Amino acid sequence: MDPMSVDEAAVQLQFLGHSFYMFLDRESDKHSVLYLRGDGNYGLIQPNSV
């Protein structure tokens, strides 16, 4: 999985037409999930750093 920014993940989410997209966040180097909320905005789920 190639690292990408949140903005790049949003483009992929729109392109695929899915409601969520899992990606490797370039900034944190961790897997994150970008999802489409019911209100039409995006939500982002990121793992906590311990």
C-alpha positions as CSV (number, residue, x, y, z in Angstrom):
1,M,0.0,0.0,0.0
2,D,1.5,3.3,-1.1
3,P,1.4,6.1,1.5
4,M,-0.9,9.1,0.6
5,S,-2.3,12.2,2.2
6,V,-5.8,12.5,3.5
7,D,-6.7,14.7,0.4
8,E,-5.4,12.0,-1.9
9,A,-7.5,9.4,0.0
10,A,-10.6,11.6,-0.4
11,V,-10.0,11.6,-4.2
12,Q,-9.8,7.8,-4.2
13,L,-12.9,7.5,-2.1
14,Q,-14.9,9.7,-4.6
15,F,-13.4,7.9,-7.6
16,L,-14.3,4.4,-6.3
17,G,-17.8,5.5,-5.1
18,H,-17.4,3.7,-1.8
19,S,-18.5,5.0,1.6
20,F,-15.1,4.4,3.2
21,Y,-11.4,4.1,2.1
22,M,-8.6,2.5,4.1
23,F,-5.1,4.0,3.4
24,L,-1.6,4.4,4.7
25,D,-1.3,7.9,6.0
26,R,1.8,9.6,4.7
27,E,2.2,11.8,7.8
28,S,1.8,9.2,10.5
29,D,2.9,6.1,8.6
30,K,-0.2,4.3,10.0
31,H,-3.3,2.8,8.5
32,S,-6.3,5.1,8.7
33,V,-9.9,5.1,7.4
34,L,-11.6,8.0,5.7
35,Y,-15.4,7.7,5.5
36,L,-18.4,9.6,4.2
37,R,-20.6,10.8,7.0
38,G,-24.4,10.9,6.7
39,D,-24.3,14.7,6.6
40,G,-22.1,14.6,3.5
41,N,-18.8,15.5,5.2
42,Y,-15.8,13.3,5.7
43,G,-14.7,11.5,8.9
44,L,-11.3,10.2,9.7
45,I,-10.4,7.3,11.9
46,Q,-6.8,7.2,13.0
47,P,-5.0,4.9,15.5
48,N,-3.8,6.4,18.7
49,S,-0.1,6.8,19.2
50,V,1.0,5.1,22.4
